[in-house]
Amino acid sequence: VPEGLTYENVFRVTIVQFLDRFNFCVGNVKRSCIHFVTESGAIIPFDTYNLFYRNGLIDGIRASLAGQTYREARQSEEVPR
């Protein structure tokens, strides 16, 4: 490696496999070092964002696990005015 080559003058490109419902791997998610930070401060692994979190999909998943419909789950979260 040339002596003048340092972290300050290197452009890095990282290529990661996109995980979807066909090749989802919890091990890859746990090792992920690329994350989204939401407005509420939640840190979401990049690999899971499109699969679970985009457009509120996680709310529907949590509702089905709790035995509720998506609509019931959303109504129970609403704050009365």
Backbone as CSV, one residue per row, in Angstrom:
resi,resn,N_x,N_y,N_z,CA_x,CA_y,CA_z,C_x,C_y,C_z
1,VAL,0.854,-1.172,0.000,0.000,0.000,0.000,0.898,1.232,0.000
2,PRO,0.646,2.187,-0.893,1.450,3.416,-0.924,1.370,4.178,0.394
3,GLU,2.452,4.839,0.771,2.504,5.563,2.049,1.476,6.685,2.126
4,GLY,1.177,7.347,1.020,0.242,8.465,1.032,-1.218,8.052,1.081
5,LEU,-1.465,6.771,1.001,-2.838,6.281,1.007,-3.323,6.118,2.442
6,THR,-4.230,7.005,2.865,-4.750,6.979,4.234,-6.279,7.017,4.193
7,TYR,-6.898,6.875,5.351,-8.359,6.909,5.424,-8.925,8.251,4.973
8,GLU,-8.162,9.314,5.108,-8.645,10.641,4.729,-8.800,10.792,3.221
9,ASN,-8.061,10.014,2.419,-8.134,10.193,0.971,-8.543,8.906,0.242
10,VAL,-9.377,8.118,0.885,-9.880,6.888,0.278,-11.404,6.954,0.227
11,PHE,-11.954,6.649,-0.917,-13.406,6.564,-1.074,-13.772,5.090,-1.032
12,ARG,-14.647,4.725,-0.109,-15.019,3.322,0.055,-16.428,3.077,-0.469
13,VAL,-16.600,1.960,-1.129,-17.909,1.515,-1.586,-18.172,0.175,-0.921
14,THR,-19.295,0.082,-0.239,-19.663,-1.158,0.429,-20.839,-1.774,-0.307
15,ILE,-20.722,-3.034,-0.640,-21.797,-3.743,-1.322,-22.309,-4.820,-0.379
16,VAL,-23.596,-4.752,-0.090,-24.205,-5.748,0.787,-25.379,-6.381,0.057
17,GLN,-25.658,-7.618,0.375,-26.782,-8.315,-0.222,-28.076,-7.763,0.360
18,PHE,-29.027,-7.485,-0.500,-30.329,-7.017,-0.045,-31.102,-8.212,0.491
19,LEU,-31.574,-8.110,1.714,-32.340,-9.200,2.307,-33.827,-8.993,2.039
20,ASP,-34.489,-10.047,1.629,-35.934,-10.003,1.454,-36.538,-11.240,2.107
21,ARG,-37.793,-11.475,1.897,-38.445,-12.587,2.584,-37.941,-13.950,2.126
22,PHE,-37.239,-14.011,1.005,-36.752,-15.285,0.493,-35.370,-15.653,1.020
23,ASN,-34.571,-14.655,1.400,-33.214,-14.958,1.864,-32.882,-14.281,3.194
24,PHE,-33.898,-13.988,3.992,-33.695,-13.312,5.267,-32.849,-14.173,6.197
25,CYS,-31.883,-13.554,6.844,-30.972,-14.275,7.737,-30.733,-13.416,8.983
26,VAL,-31.159,-13.890,10.133,-31.014,-13.136,11.374,-29.540,-12.865,11.663
27,GLY,-28.667,-13.806,11.347,-27.233,-13.615,11.564,-26.694,-12.419,10.805
28,ASN,-27.118,-12.250,9.549,-26.686,-11.091,8.769,-27.209,-9.794,9.374
29,VAL,-28.437,-9.816,9.851,-29.015,-8.619,10.469,-28.234,-8.246,11.724
30,LYS,-27.877,-9.229,12.529,-27.128,-8.963,13.760,-25.745,-8.400,13.473
31,ARG,-25.152,-8.787,12.350,-23.816,-8.297,11.999,-23.854,-6.994,11.209
32,SER,-25.038,-6.530,10.860,-25.175,-5.331,10.040,-24.573,-4.113,10.733
33,CYS,-23.875,-3.301,9.964,-23.310,-2.073,10.533,-23.865,-0.839,9.824
34,ILE,-24.920,-1.012,9.042,-25.578,0.092,8.351,-26.989,0.191,8.921
35,HIS,-27.348,1.374,9.428,-28.625,1.526,10.114,-29.350,2.794,9.681
36,PHE,-30.655,2.793,9.859,-31.487,3.983,9.749,-31.787,4.450,11.167
37,VAL,-31.816,5.757,11.373,-32.246,6.312,12.654,-33.538,7.071,12.386
38,THR,-34.601,6.701,13.091,-35.900,7.331,12.874,-35.995,8.637,13.654
39,GLU,-37.044,9.395,13.381,-37.255,10.657,14.091,-37.423,10.443,15.586
40,SER,-37.956,9.285,15.973,-38.149,8.998,17.399,-36.877,8.481,18.065
41,GLY,-35.809,8.306,17.274,-34.538,7.855,17.830,-34.314,6.355,17.757
42,ALA,-35.256,5.617,17.179,-35.079,4.168,17.033,-34.012,3.890,15.981
43,ILE,-33.180,2.910,16.230,-32.135,2.516,15.293,-32.567,1.205,14.647
44,ILE,-32.709,1.232,13.319,-33.222,0.080,12.582,-32.151,-0.405,11.614
45,PRO,-31.792,-1.689,11.659,-30.817,-2.205,10.699,-31.303,-2.014,9.259
46,PHE,-30.400,-1.606,8.386,-30.723,-1.372,6.983,-31.394,-2.590,6.355
47,ASP,-30.902,-3.769,6.694,-31.402,-5.002,6.091,-32.874,-5.251,6.385
48,THR,-33.386,-4.717,7.472,-34.771,-4.984,7.856,-35.720,-3.843,7.513
49,TYR,-35.213,-2.690,7.094,-36.071,-1.523,6.919,-37.170,-1.749,5.881
50,ASN,-36.808,-2.147,4.672,-37.819,-2.333,3.626,-38.744,-3.497,3.926
51,LEU,-38.222,-4.520,4.568,-39.012,-5.719,4.828,-40.027,-5.522,5.950
52,PHE,-39.663,-4.769,6.988,-40.524,-4.650,8.167,-41.015,-3.236,8.479
53,TYR,-40.250,-2.217,8.197,-40.543,-0.889,8.741,-41.082,0.124,7.739
54,ARG,-40.841,-0.041,6.464,-41.304,0.944,5.490,-42.834,0.981,5.488
55,ASN,-43.389,2.165,5.470,-44.848,2.386,5.415,-45.603,1.749,6.573
56,GLY,-44.974,1.624,7.730,-45.665,1.127,8.913,-45.971,-0.356,8.908
57,LEU,-45.267,-1.138,8.112,-45.537,-2.578,8.044,-45.377,-3.263,9.389
58,ILE,-44.462,-2.777,10.215,-44.208,-3.420,11.506,-45.453,-3.386,12.391
59,ASP,-46.278,-2.345,12.257,-47.508,-2.263,13.054,-48.450,-3.415,12.714
60,GLY,-48.583,-3.727,11.427,-49.426,-4.840,11.012,-48.889,-6.180,11.479
61,ILE,-47.571,-6.335,11.445,-46.944,-7.579,11.900,-47.171,-7.759,13.394
62,ARG,-46.954,-6.699,14.156,-47.168,-6.783,15.606,-48.630,-7.067,15.933
63,ALA,-49.538,-6.466,15.178,-50.965,-6.683,15.412,-51.340,-8.134,15.144
64,SER,-50.820,-8.698,14.063,-51.169,-10.090,13.758,-50.601,-11.037,14.801
65,LEU,-49.437,-10.715,15.344,-48.876,-11.538,16.412,-49.708,-11.432,17.686
66,ALA,-50.350,-10.287,17.886,-51.184,-10.083,19.071,-52.619,-10.553,18.843
67,GLY,-52.909,-11.058,17.640,-54.252,-11.543,17.350,-55.225,-10.448,16.986
68,GLN,-54.719,-9.279,16.603,-55.580,-8.171,16.216,-55.480,-7.961,14.713
69,THR,-56.457,-7.258,14.175,-56.321,-6.818,12.795,-55.475,-5.550,12.801
70,TYR,-54.943,-5.203,11.666,-54.127,-3.996,11.553,-54.937,-2.769,11.973
71,ARG,-56.194,-2.702,11.542,-57.041,-1.549,11.871,-57.262,-1.435,13.379
72,GLU,-57.510,-2.560,14.050,-57.703,-2.550,15.505,-56.449,-2.055,16.215
73,ALA,-55.298,-2.484,15.739,-54.040,-2.070,16.363,-53.824,-0.573,16.201
74,ARG,-54.130,-0.046,15.016,-53.948,1.387,14.781,-54.925,2.203,15.623
75,GLN,-56.146,1.731,15.792,-57.135,2.461,16.579,-56.763,2.475,18.052
76,SER,-56.185,1.391,18.545,-55.819,1.343,19.963,-54.626,2.236,20.263
77,GLU,-53.837,2.593,19.232,-52.672,3.454,19.437,-53.024,4.930,19.369
78,GLU,-54.194,5.259,18.818,-54.569,6.656,18.668,-54.787,7.298,20.030
79,VAL,-54.339,8.530,20.142,-54.494,9.278,21.385,-55.787,10.075,21.312
80,PRO,-56.672,9.927,22.295,-57.925,10.700,22.275,-57.641,12.190,22.377
81,ARG,-58.432,12.978,21.661,-58.228,14.437,21.687,-59.297,15.112,22.487
